[in-house]
Amino acid sequence: MTQQKETHFGFKTVDWDEKQSRVRGVFDSVASRYDIMNDVMSLGAHRLWKRYMVDTLRLQDDMQVLDLAGGTGDIGFAMRKRAAIDLTICDINAEMLGQGRARGFDTNIRDVKWVCGNAECLPLPDAQFDVVTIAFGIRNVTDIGAALHEMYRVLKPSGRLLCLEFSHPVAALKPIYDAYSFKLIPRMGEWIAKDRDSYQYLVESIRRFPTQDDFAQMMTDAGFAQARYDNLSGGIVALHSGYRI
């Protein structure tokens, strides 16, 4: 009998084919309160991290831009306010996309293409985008290497990937960071989002994500040139970047 391939879901071990549905369940559960929880959990710092990513892009009018795992629209709309880009927002979770569409309607940002799709097999053509962004989404992908290859595929030559993700803080911050995230964040999830388990998973998924150097190597292995990263807030978050050759 062939043994079923396994992967991690937080600190749990699950069948490879099971993780995607489990992650979808997490975001179905928290979609309506996702942005509120981001503000509470990060004490508002996520807005500064995302602004830094958008500032780094130097967007220009008519650029073709894809924001992956961007369902609620916060990154995409921030970019759209900087320049008249042609924006596509793709997320595997329909509930998150629903939140984004509603926000776009409320803020009069309606010229957006919304795509429900898997980052590991994007329903998008080759070499379409000048920029691909993904913020706090790559660690939820089952096959990160496959997703990176897909991002490379849909970028134009010389196109750029920016990936913002929770990472591994410097040693001096680690005890404080661990105490805060393991003890308080699941409780916040229970109080605010009425879902402790989903935020327990999100905390654990951060610990399972590769180190900054290991993820940079994964980008290089997927074909990206000049793969590098900037640590933000002492490495609590890292902004990774690379270019399609």
N, C-alpha and C positions, 0 to 999 in steps of 0.2 A: 504493500500500500504506500502511495506517495504521501510524504509528510506535508501537511499544510504549512505554507510559509507564514511566519509570524512577524509582528512589528509591535511597537509600543503605542499605548494610548495613555498618556501620562506615565505613571509608574506601573500600570498594568500591562501585561502581555496579551495581545489579542491576535486573531487570525488576520492576515494581511488584507483580505477582502472585507473585513468587518470595520476597519478603522474609519473609512470614509463615511459610512452611515452613522457611526457614533459621533464623529465631528459634526455632521449635519444636524444631529439631534441637539448637540450643545448649542449651536447657533440658532436653531429654531426656537430654543427655549429662551435665549437671552436677547434676541434681536430687538425687541421693543425698548429695552433698557441698556443696550450695549454702550451707547455713547455716554449716557449718564454714568455708568459704571467706570468707563475709561477716565472720566474727569475725577471721580472719587478715588479710584485706586491709585492713580498717578499724581494726585493732588494738582491736577491741571497740567502736569509736565508733558503729557502726550501731545498737547497742542504745540508746545515749543519744539519737540522732536520732529513733528510732522512739518512745521513751518520751516525748520532747517532743511529738511529734505526737499521741499518745494523751492526754497531759495537756491539750493544747489543746482537745480535743473536749468536755470536760465532759459525759460520757455519763450518761444516766439510764436507769433500768429501763424495759423495753418499747420502747425506741427500735428502729426498723427500720434496720439498718446493713448496707451492702454494702462488702466489701473486695475490690477488683479486683486482679488479678495477685498474689493472696495465697495461692497454692497451698500453701506449706509451713505456713501458719497462724500465723506468729509475730505479725503485727499483729492478726489476728482474735482469737487467743486472749488476747493482752494486753488487748484491749478487753473481751472477754467476762469477764475476771477483775475488771474495774472496775465493771461493772454487768450486770444480767440483761437484756442486749440480745437482740433477735431477729436473729441473725447469719447472713448469707449470704456465702460465700466463692466468688468466681468467678475462674477462671484458664483460659486457652486450652490449657494444657499438662496432659494427664492424668497424666504422671509426677509433676509437682509436686503436683497434687491428691492423688495417692496417698501422697506423703510427709506431707502435712498430715493426711489421715485417720488414718494410722498414729500420728502424734504425738497427735492428739486422743484416740484410743483409749488410748494410754499414759498420758495426763494426765487422763483421765476428763472430757474436754470433748467431748461427743458430740451435743449438741443444736445442730448446725450444719447449714445447708443448703449442700451442695457443688454447684456448677454449673460445667460445662465449657463455656466460651463465649468469644466474641471481643468485646473491648471496643469494637470498631467497629460491632457489631451485637448488642447484648446480648439474650439470650433471656429478658427480664424485662419486666414490665408498666410502664406509665407511672406516674409519681408515687407510687412505692412506698416510698422510703427517706427517712429523716430525715437520714442521713449516708452519703456515699460517700467511701471512702479508696482511695488507690493509692500504694504505696511502691516506688520504684525499678522501675517497670514501664512508665510512659507513654512512655519513650524507645524502647522496643522495638516500639511500635505503628507500623504502616505509615502510617496516616492519623490523625494526632494530632487534627486538627480534628474528624473524624467521631467519634472516641472521646469528646472533650469534649462534643459535642452529645448523645451517648448518655448520658453521666453526668448531664447537665442534664435529659434526658428522664425518667430513672428517679427523680430526686429529687422529693420533695414541694415545693410552694411554701414558701419560706423554708428549705428543706433546704440542707445545707452540703457542699461538696467540699473535701477536704484532699488535696493531692498532694505527696508527699515525693520529691525526685529529686536526683541528682547534678547540679551546675550549674557555674558559672564562678567560680573563686576570685578574690579580689582580687589585684592585680598582684604584690604582695610575695610571695605564696605560690605563684604560678604556676610558677616554675622548679623549685622543690622538688617540687611536686605532679606536674608533668609527668615529672620524672626518676623519681619513685617509681612512678607508675602505668604508664608505658610500659616501664620496664626491669624492674621487680620483679613486678608483678601477673601478667603472662603466665607468668613463671617459677614463681610460686606455683601458678598453675593447672596447670602441667605437673607440679609435684611432688606437689601435694595431690589435685587432681581428675583428674590424668592427662589433661588436656585444655588445652593451651596455646592452641589456636586460638580456643576459645570465650571465653576471658578476654581474648585480644587483641581480639576483637570487642567485648566489653563495655567495655573501655577506650576504644576508638575511638568507640563509640556515645555515650559521654558527651560527647566533643568535638563531635559533630554535633548535640547537643541545643540548642535555642534558648537565648539568654541569659535571665536572670531577667525582664527587662523585656519581651522579645519573647513569652515564654510567658504572662506576665500579660495581654498584649494578646490572645493567642489565646484565653484564657479569657473575656475581655470580648467578643470576637467571637462566641463560642459562646453568649453570653447571660448569663454570670455577672455578678452585681453585686458590688461591693466586692472585685474581684480584687486581691490583694496578695500579698506574700511576705516571709518572714523568712529572712535568710541565717544559716546555721549553719556553724560552723567556718570562718569567713572566706569563705563562699560556695562551699566545696567541695560543700555540700548546700544546697538551698533548700526551704522549706516554703511551698507556694502554697495559697491558700484563696480561696473565693468562695461566693456564695449564689445559689440559684435564686430568681428574682423571683416 
